[in-house]
Amino acid sequence: MTLFGRICTLTQVAITFAPKLASAPKWCKEAQGSMGISQKIPVTILTGFLGSGKTTLLNQLLESGLMADSAVIVNEFGAISIDADLVVGVDEEILQINNGCICCTVRNDLVTTITNLLSGPRPIRRILIETTGLADPAPIIQSFIVDEVLSTATMLDAVVTVVDATHIDRWLADQSSGENVAAEQIAFADVAVVSKLDLAGGDGLAKCETTIRAINSMARVVAPTGGRVNVAEIVDIGAFDLKNCLAIEPLILSDLEHEHDTSVISVEVREERPLDGARFFKWLNAFVQQNGDHLLRCKGILSLTGEARRWVFHGVHMTLEGRPGRPWAANEPRVSAIVFIGKGLDGARIRNEIAELASRARVSSLS
């Protein structure tokens, strides 16, 4: 399986709109012609609120032979990339767009990214974009409709929204900012994949589907079987319909602007010293219990003392989950990378407390 990309970091946080090109650029036709492509390249936008399970779904998709020669773009809200390191089955770099949401970056940057992919030497059958959990799908959709470059070379196959059955009601009830991103993500979904049904109780699927239908009656609701989805229900389905988008957002063909809730911040921590597992997870559990109401998401890849494997953890509000990952490679820097996303977080305190934990772990290892 061939899945590839290049690293491109974007740091701008305001969306602007370039003038419409008079005609499709020469590279579009040449790239398609040289690759023997007679039809546009399908694009799947994978979205869903923080911690809903987008990367888990992406990994399941990438295990399928249908995904050969697919380019993968992973967008993260913070400056440190965690999700890209957890994507499996990739023989080159995942293309990363970090430190801001695609929906709030300059549209030309997304065009440039896809231009580079299409003009490269390797064939592309499909493009998958995993957005940050705070992304509004509308400006992303608009880029593929309005921009001459993208509309010539690609076509939207589907907007797939992962809906967390255990937290969606809480997120939809949050009216602290003018726009509810979780509701927008469901509203623009062609397919809604319900996640975490094992934690939602016997009537979890029925309740979640009722919630989804109240926002978007047209979306196909997909419930995983045994925690896994049927790939044929997600990709190459031709589900995107511009008429449905226009019904939701009549201005989608005009200049759209999206602003995030400025009270939501990302705190990134990189620690080169190994951490003591017992001490760190005791601290993390206490931190989550104290800040769970305002902690939207936490995730990390950890280097632990005396452990040959990477340890991976993630959480949503007060729910935490951790597991051993793959072994550290011989030439791989053993660095812990941790991200917290929430409201009112004290970044300096978080970094200082983790640094103190690392210092204690070093003292213990020397004694």
C-alpha positions in Angstrom: 0.0 0.0 0.0 1.3 3.4 -0.9 0.2 6.4 1.2 2.3 9.5 1.1 2.7 13.2 1.6 5.1 16.0 2.5 5.3 18.1 5.7 3.9 21.6 5.4 3.3 23.7 8.5 0.8 26.5 8.4 0.5 29.0 11.2 -2.0 31.6 9.9 -5.4 31.7 11.7 -7.5 33.8 9.4 -9.2 32.7 6.2 -8.7 34.8 3.0 -9.8 34.3 -0.5 -7.6 34.5 -3.6 -9.1 35.8 -6.9 -10.6 33.1 -9.0 -8.3 31.9 -11.7 -9.3 32.7 -15.3 -8.6 29.1 -16.4 -7.4 25.9 -14.9 -3.6 25.8 -14.5 -1.5 23.8 -17.0 -0.2 21.5 -14.3 -3.7 20.1 -13.6 -4.2 18.8 -17.1 -0.6 17.7 -17.4 -0.6 15.8 -14.1 -3.8 14.1 -14.9 -2.6 13.2 -18.4 0.7 11.9 -17.3 -0.9 9.7 -14.7 -3.5 8.4 -17.1 -6.3 9.9 -15.0 -9.5 10.5 -17.0 -11.6 11.5 -14.0 -11.1 13.7 -11.0 -9.4 12.5 -7.9 -12.0 11.9 -5.1 -11.5 13.6 -1.8 -12.9 12.4 1.6 -13.0 15.0 4.4 -12.9 13.2 7.8 -14.2 15.4 10.6 -15.7 15.2 14.1 -15.3 16.9 17.4 -12.2 16.5 19.6 -11.6 13.0 20.7 -14.5 11.5 18.7 -12.3 8.8 17.1 -11.2 10.3 13.7 -7.7 8.8 13.8 -9.0 5.4 14.8 -11.3 5.5 11.8 -8.5 6.7 9.5 -6.3 3.8 10.6 -9.1 1.3 9.8 -9.5 2.9 6.4 -5.8 2.6 5.7 -5.8 -1.1 6.4 -8.0 -1.7 3.4 -6.6 -2.5 0.0 -9.0 0.1 -1.4 -6.8 2.8 0.0 -3.7 2.1 -2.1 -2.1 5.2 -3.6 -4.0 7.5 -1.3 -2.6 10.8 0.0 -3.3 11.6 3.6 -3.5 15.1 5.1 -3.7 15.4 8.9 -4.6 18.7 10.4 -3.9 19.4 14.1 -5.0 22.4 16.3 -1.7 22.5 18.3 1.9 22.9 17.1 2.8 19.4 18.1 1.6 16.6 15.9 0.3 13.5 17.8 -2.3 12.0 15.4 0.1 11.9 12.4 2.4 9.7 14.5 -0.4 7.3 15.3 -1.4 6.8 11.6 -0.4 3.3 10.5 0.5 1.7 7.2 2.3 4.8 5.7 5.6 4.4 3.9 6.4 8.1 3.7 5.6 11.2 5.7 2.0 12.0 6.5 1.4 15.6 5.2 0.8 17.6 8.3 -1.0 21.0 8.7 -0.4 22.0 12.3 -0.9 24.9 14.7 -4.3 26.0 13.3 -7.4 24.6 11.6 -7.6 24.1 7.8 -10.9 26.1 8.0 -9.0 29.1 9.3 -5.9 29.0 7.2 -5.4 30.8 3.9 -7.1 28.8 1.2 -4.1 29.2 -1.2 -2.0 27.1 1.2 -4.4 24.2 0.9 -4.3 24.6 -2.9 -0.5 24.6 -2.8 -0.4 21.5 -0.7 -2.6 19.6 -3.1 -0.8 21.1 -6.1 2.4 19.6 -4.8 0.8 16.2 -4.3 -0.6 16.1 -7.8 2.5 17.3 -9.5 4.7 14.7 -7.7 6.1 11.6 -9.4 3.7 9.1 -7.7 0.1 8.5 -8.7 -2.7 9.5 -6.5 -6.0 7.7 -6.5 -7.6 9.4 -3.6 -7.1 12.2 -1.0 -8.1 11.8 2.6 -8.2 14.9 4.9 -8.5 14.4 8.7 -9.4 17.8 10.1 -8.8 19.1 13.6 -11.7 18.5 16.0 -12.4 22.2 16.1 -12.7 22.7 12.3 -15.9 23.9 10.7 -16.3 21.9 7.5 -18.0 24.7 5.4 -14.8 26.7 4.5 -13.0 23.5 3.6 -15.9 22.3 1.4 -16.0 25.7 -0.2 -12.3 25.5 -1.2 -13.0 22.4 -3.3 -16.1 24.0 -5.0 -15.0 27.5 -5.7 -11.3 27.3 -6.3 -10.5 26.6 -10.0 -7.4 24.4 -9.2 -9.2 22.1 -6.8 -12.5 21.9 -8.7 -10.5 21.0 -11.9 -8.4 18.2 -10.4 -10.5 16.9 -7.6 -14.1 16.2 -6.5 -15.6 15.8 -3.1 -16.6 12.2 -2.5 -18.0 12.6 1.0 -17.8 14.6 4.3 -17.6 11.9 7.0 -18.3 13.0 10.5 -17.4 10.8 13.5 -19.9 11.3 16.3 -19.0 10.3 19.9 -22.1 8.7 21.3 -20.9 9.3 24.9 -20.2 13.1 24.6 -22.2 14.5 21.7 -25.1 15.8 23.8 -22.7 17.6 26.1 -20.9 19.3 23.2 -24.1 20.2 21.4 -25.4 21.8 24.6 -22.3 24.1 24.8 -23.5 27.6 23.8 -20.5 29.5 25.2 -19.5 30.6 21.8 -21.7 31.9 18.9 -21.1 28.8 16.7 -21.4 25.2 17.8 -18.7 23.4 15.8 -20.0 19.9 16.8 -23.4 20.8 15.3 -21.8 22.2 12.1 -19.8 19.0 11.7 -23.0 17.0 11.8 -25.0 19.4 9.7 -22.5 19.1 6.7 -22.0 15.3 7.1 -22.8 13.0 4.2 -22.0 10.1 6.4 -22.1 10.1 10.2 -20.1 7.3 11.9 -21.2 6.7 15.5 -18.2 5.9 17.8 -17.8 4.6 21.3 -21.0 2.6 21.3 -19.5 0.1 23.7 -19.5 3.0 26.3 -22.9 4.4 25.5 -25.2 1.7 26.8 -27.8 -0.5 25.1 -29.8 2.4 23.7 -26.8 4.5 22.8 -27.1 4.1 19.0 -30.8 4.9 18.9 -30.3 8.1 21.0 -27.3 9.2 19.0 -29.1 8.6 15.7 -32.0 10.7 17.0 -29.6 13.5 17.8 -28.0 13.3 14.4 -31.3 13.2 12.6 -32.5 16.3 14.4 -29.6 18.2 12.9 -29.2 16.4 9.5 -31.9 14.1 8.3 -30.0 13.4 5.0 -26.8 11.9 6.5 -26.2 8.1 6.3 -25.7 6.9 9.8 -23.1 4.1 10.1 -22.7 2.0 13.2 -19.5 0.0 13.5 -19.8 -3.7 14.0 -17.4 -5.0 16.6 -15.8 -1.6 16.6 -15.0 -1.7 12.9 -16.6 0.0 9.9 -17.2 -1.3 6.4 -14.8 0.8 4.3 -17.3 0.6 1.3 -19.7 2.7 3.3 -17.1 5.5 3.8 -15.1 5.9 0.5 -15.9 5.9 -3.2 -19.6 6.5 -2.4 -20.2 9.7 -4.3 -22.3 11.0 -1.4 -21.4 14.7 -1.6 -24.3 16.9 -2.9 -23.8 20.7 -3.3 -27.6 21.2 -3.1 -27.6 19.9 0.4 -24.7 22.2 1.4 -26.5 25.2 -0.1 -29.6 24.3 1.9 -27.5 24.4 5.1 -25.3 27.3 4.2 -26.6 29.5 1.3 -23.4 31.5 1.3 -21.1 28.6 0.8 -20.2 29.9 -2.7 -19.4 33.3 -1.2 -16.7 34.5 1.1 -17.0 32.5 4.3 -15.2 33.4 7.5 -14.9 31.2 10.5 -13.6 32.2 13.9 -12.8 29.8 16.7 -13.8 30.3 20.3 -10.8 32.3 21.5 -11.1 30.8 25.0 -10.1 27.4 23.7 -6.3 27.1 23.8 -3.8 24.4 23.1 -0.9 23.6 25.5 1.9 21.6 24.0 4.6 19.9 26.0 7.8 18.3 24.7 10.0 16.6 27.3 13.3 14.9 26.3 13.9 13.3 29.7 12.0 10.0 30.3 9.1 10.1 32.6 8.3 7.7 35.4 5.1 6.0 34.4 3.5 5.6 37.8 4.2 9.2 38.8 3.1 10.7 35.5 -0.2 8.8 35.3 -1.0 9.6 39.0 -0.4 13.3 38.1 -2.5 13.0 34.9 -5.5 11.4 36.6 -5.5 14.1 39.2 -5.2 16.8 36.6 -8.1 15.4 34.6 -10.3 15.2 37.6 -9.6 18.8 38.5 -9.9 20.2 35.0 -12.2 17.8 33.3 -15.1 20.2 32.8 -12.9 22.6 30.8 -10.5 20.0 29.3 -11.8 19.2 25.8 -9.0 16.9 24.8 -5.7 15.5 25.9 -3.3 13.1 24.1 0.3 12.2 24.1 3.1 9.8 23.1 5.3 9.1 26.1 8.9 8.0 26.7 8.8 6.1 30.0 11.7 5.0 32.1 12.7 1.4 31.5 10.2 1.0 28.7 11.2 0.0 25.2 7.9 0.9 23.8 6.2 4.2 23.3 3.2 4.7 25.5 0.1 6.4 24.0 -2.7 8.0 25.9 -5.7 10.1 25.0 -8.7 11.5 26.8 -11.9 13.5 26.5 -13.0 15.5 29.5 -12.6 13.1 32.5 -12.3 9.9 30.4 -8.7 8.6 29.9 -7.4 5.7 28.0 -3.8 4.5 27.5 -1.9 1.6 25.9 1.6 0.6 24.9 2.5 1.5 21.3 5.2 0.3 19.0 8.8 0.0 20.1 11.0 3.0 19.8 13.2 2.8 16.7 17.0 2.6 17.3 17.6 6.0 15.7 14.4 7.7 16.9 14.6 10.5 19.5 12.8 9.3 22.6 10.8 12.5 23.3 7.5 12.7 25.1 5.0 14.9 23.1 1.8 15.9 25.0 -1.1 18.2 24.0 -3.9 19.6 26.1 -6.8 21.4 24.5 -9.4 23.2 26.6 -10.6 26.5 28.2 -8.7 28.4 30.9 -5.7 26.0 31.0 -2.6 27.2 32.7 0.1 26.3 30.2 3.1 27.4 32.4 1.9 25.4 35.3 1.3 22.3 33.2 4.8 22.5 31.7 6.4 23.1 35.0 4.7 20.2 36.7 5.6 17.8 33.9 9.2 19.1 34.0 9.3 18.4 37.7 8.0 14.9 37.1 10.8 14.3 34.6 13.4 15.6 37.1 12.1 13.2 39.8 12.3 10.3 37.3 15.9 11.2 36.5 16.9 11.3 40.2 15.2 8.0 40.9 17.0 6.3 38.0 20.4 7.5 39.3 19.8 6.5 42.9 
